[in-house]
């Protein structure tokens, strides 16, 4: 989707229309993009922040989960806790219960972006179990830190998720890094980003993919607004891991020794 900058109510209405028009029956998990409630506009973050547990965003996502009997990985929105603000991904089960929340660990504050001036970094990775499937959560800039995804894999993640609002001027890093995280961890990757115009001449990339454990796209949506989907076969993933058990060769420690030659 392409968020309307700074208008939480309008973006809730937009998501509701997209879901009602395009969500298939018997959907197991629905995933939204980063800061869909406000768009990638850091200056609007704090003014649109909500309490994680009782704001209009959490109430909306909870209702959608119950209405469509689906788990929801709710992209992210800006939450406020005491005097701190976070870029937070909420997770709801089929009954509409908030079962997990992940706050973005790595804040993008380069090339004119200043996320760290408006929100604080989260403190820990979060993996959530939905219907017996374990999802490792991440948001946008987190994708540049493979250590995070390796930690999820070592903890038993079945599926890796990155919800983003990725800029249109960086298509190659987005494609390469999302596929690399899938390949190096032999894991499915759900990688989605907002589309369309942001503000001040900036655009979202709008290239979203469901990537399998070999790095191949099983479904994608390269532009526009709507829903795309795929069936995920974890039995095939674990069969592949047994046939090519490269994860067993990962060392616990990669200490670097520096040798100085004398001449």
C-alpha positions, 0 to 999 in steps of 0.5 A: 500500500501507499500510505497517506502521510500523517493520517492514521484514520485514512490509512486504517480505512485504506487497509480495511478496503484492501483487505475486504477486496483482496483477502482470500479465505482460509488465510493463515497469516496476514502481513502489513508493511512498516509504518503503514499508519503514517507513512515514512515521514519521521516528523509525523511519528510522535504526533501519531503515536499510540499506546500499544494496547488500547489505541485505534490501530490495535483495536482495528488489527484485533477486529480484522484478525477476529473477522477473517480468522487470521493471524496478523503480523501488523507491519509497524506503527509508532507506539508510546511507552512512558516518555519513549517512542518506538517503531513497533510491529504488533502480532495478533492471533486469530482470536484478536489477542495481542500475542507479541510485539517487536520494536525495531532494533536498528534505526535508519538515520542516514541520507536525510532520514533521522529516525533515531531523533524521533524513536528509540531502538528496541532492546531484543529480537522477538520470535512469535509462535502462530499455530505452531509456526515460529516467525522471526520479526524484523523491520526495514533497516534490520535487513542489513544485519545478518546476525539478527536472522542467524539468531532467529534461525538458531532459535528455531525460526521457520519463517523470517519476516521483514516489514519495510518502507524501503526507498525507491533509490535502493532496489538492488540492496533490497532484493539482494539482502532479502534473498540472501537472508533466505539463502544463508538461513535456508528459511522462507522470507516474507519481505514487503515494503510500501509502494507509491509516493512519500513526500518531498520527491521521495518514493517507496520501492514497492517491491514485495516478495515471498522468498523460499529457502533457496532464494527463489521468489514464490510470489511477488508484487512489484508495484501498486496496492493490494494483496498477494499470497503464496502457500508455504511448504515447511516440509519441503524446507526441512527436507532440503535442510536435511539434504544440504545441512549447511546450517550444521557447519555454522561455527559458534565463534568466528574470532579473527586473529591478526597476524603481523608479518616481519620483514 
